[in-house]
Amino acid sequence: MKILIVSGFLGAGKTTFIRHLTDTLPQVDFAIFENEIGETDLDAKVLRDGDRSLNVYEMTENCVCCTGKADFLTNLMTILSALDPEVLIVEPTGAARLSALMGAIEGLQYDALELLPPLTLVDAGTFFREKDDFSELRLDQIRHGSVLVLSKSEQLSPEETAVYRQELQELAPEAEIITGDYKKRSADWFRSLLEKRGGLVLAQEDHEPCQEHHHHDHDHHHGEEALTTVTLTRVAVPHPLYLMRFLDLVTKSCFGRIPRAKGYLPCGNEWVRFDLVQDRWLITGFPPQAEARVTLIGTRLKEEAARSWFEGAEGAARSGL
Ligand SMILES: Nc1nc2c(ncn2[C@@H]2O[C@H](COP(=O)(O)OP(=O)(O)OP(=O)(O)O)[C@@H](O)[C@H]2O)c(=O)[nH]1
């Protein structure tokens, strides 16, 4: 069983890339392992509900690179013995350390497992704005990616693209760097990702659990702060305009510093899904679900303020405002 890790920071486009890869290579027997700590199960839903039905395993308790390493390896062996897909794609959380995850898999030293050179998605929309604040963890994801895919770079001019390339190549001199619309690439290119040899062999050092599991609040700049996650379940909005207003407030840091939010909830008589990365967001229709989920990922989250906002929205709708 080959293992392809698709890494990248929150909202960089990992799930979108995996969906495209699996759609582009319908003849390959893929399974997917999703790690979403305290988040919505949205990524798994998106992957399961596409044109192609995929086997998706989820781990939502601990992080595959640190606190949940042993669980992850057990899951890996179970998938291997029960299903033995040709390729298992592993999507770690955006806050996972790529080198630690690779080291854990390599530590198994089992020749039925082949770790492919990993891929890291880098978000062109936020790269320059945040580059100087990159945490060690984000640099780790870039430096250990054998293939770096600059997502959301379809609209860049050739001159702009050259600047991104140079910056990324300085951070990861050995990496193959992919810019422009990766969806236009041939099936052969996607297949080549599954035929590359040799994930890096790393000397592993023990490290602190990754950012998401630090529960004390640091007062450092954003790149070093502990990320926390809040998920609201019993929420609804009467109309898309309310959700747009909520997302606008999220981007204005009214509920904490939130670089990533996602979820699905009832909206009038329908259900909608939303997806926010930094100051950009998207709302789309979604099939009805058993329970709503609104997940906020960031620092200094104001859970009560967010909850009250939804109560206020429902109250305003009831009184006809
Ligand atoms: N224009 C553009 N949008 C993209 C691209 N890749 C992802 N997006 C959008 O970016 C948002 C986040 O994409 P996801 O694929 O969910 O990102 P992710 O890395 O899986 O997110 P997390 O699981 O939260 O870390 C979605 O709204 C996508 O539609 C891309 O290459 N181009």
The ligand as an SDF file (V2000), in Angstrom:
LIG
                    3D

 32 34  0  0  0  0  0  0  0  0999 V2000
   -9.6300   29.5230   -6.4260 N   0  0  0  0  0  0  0  0  0  0  0  0
   -9.2270   28.4380   -5.7610 C   0  0  0  0  0  0  0  0  0  0  0  0
   -9.8730   28.1040   -4.6080 N   0  0  0  0  0  0  0  0  0  0  0  0
   -9.4490   27.0080   -3.9690 C   0  0  0  0  0  0  0  0  0  0  0  0
   -8.3770   26.2020   -4.4450 C   0  0  0  0  0  0  0  0  0  0  0  0
   -8.1700   25.1940   -3.5780 N   0  0  0  0  0  0  0  0  0  0  0  0
   -9.0810   25.3560   -2.5800 C   0  0  0  0  0  0  0  0  0  0  0  0
   -9.8600   26.4440   -2.8130 N   0  0  0  0  0  0  0  0  0  0  0  0
  -10.9530   26.9380   -1.9260 C   0  0  0  0  0  0  0  0  0  0  0  0
  -10.3830   27.1680   -0.6270 O   0  0  0  0  0  0  0  0  0  0  0  0
  -11.2950   26.7770    0.4000 C   0  0  0  0  0  0  0  0  0  0  0  0
  -10.6220   25.7500    1.3300 C   0  0  0  0  0  0  0  0  0  0  0  0
  -10.3430   24.5830    0.5790 O   0  0  0  0  0  0  0  0  0  0  0  0
  -10.1970   23.1440    1.2560 P   0  0  0  0  0  0  0  0  0  0  0  0
   -9.8470   22.1990    0.1620 O   0  0  0  0  0  0  0  0  0  0  0  0
  -11.3770   22.8360    2.1210 O   0  0  0  0  0  0  0  0  0  0  0  0
   -8.9230   23.3970    2.1950 O   0  0  0  0  0  0  0  0  0  0  0  0
   -8.2800   22.4060    3.2990 P   0  0  0  0  0  0  0  0  0  0  0  0
   -6.8130   22.6290    3.2550 O   0  0  0  0  0  0  0  0  0  0  0  0
   -8.7610   21.0170    3.0910 O   0  0  0  0  0  0  0  0  0  0  0  0
   -8.9130   23.0150    4.6300 O   0  0  0  0  0  0  0  0  0  0  0  0
   -8.7880   22.4260    6.1350 P   0  0  0  0  0  0  0  0  0  0  0  0
   -9.2190   20.9970    6.0690 O   0  0  0  0  0  0  0  0  0  0  0  0
   -9.7040   23.2670    6.9290 O   0  0  0  0  0  0  0  0  0  0  0  0
   -7.3850   22.6160    6.5610 O   0  0  0  0  0  0  0  0  0  0  0  0
  -12.5170   26.2270   -0.3100 C   0  0  0  0  0  0  0  0  0  0  0  0
  -13.4860   27.2600   -0.3540 O   0  0  0  0  0  0  0  0  0  0  0  0
  -12.0250   25.8820   -1.6960 C   0  0  0  0  0  0  0  0  0  0  0  0
  -13.0400   25.9750   -2.6720 O   0  0  0  0  0  0  0  0  0  0  0  0
   -7.7060   26.5990   -5.6800 C   0  0  0  0  0  0  0  0  0  0  0  0
   -6.7440   26.0080   -6.1600 O   0  0  0  0  0  0  0  0  0  0  0  0
   -8.2070   27.7300   -6.2820 N   0  0  0  0  0  0  0  0  0  0  0  0
  1  2  1  0
  2  3  2  0
  2 32  1  0
  3  4  1  0
  4  5  2  0
  4  8  1  0
  5  6  1  0
  5 30  1  0
  6  7  2  0
  7  8  1  0
  8  9  1  0
  9 10  1  0
  9 28  1  0
 10 11  1  0
 11 12  1  0
 11 26  1  0
 12 13  1  0
 13 14  1  0
 14 15  2  0
 14 16  1  0
 14 17  1  0
 17 18  1  0
 18 19  2  0
 18 20  1  0
 18 21  1  0
 21 22  1  0
 22 23  2  0
 22 24  1  0
 22 25  1  0
 26 27  1  0
 26 28  1  0
 28 29  1  0
 30 31  2  0
 30 32  1  0
M  END
$$$$
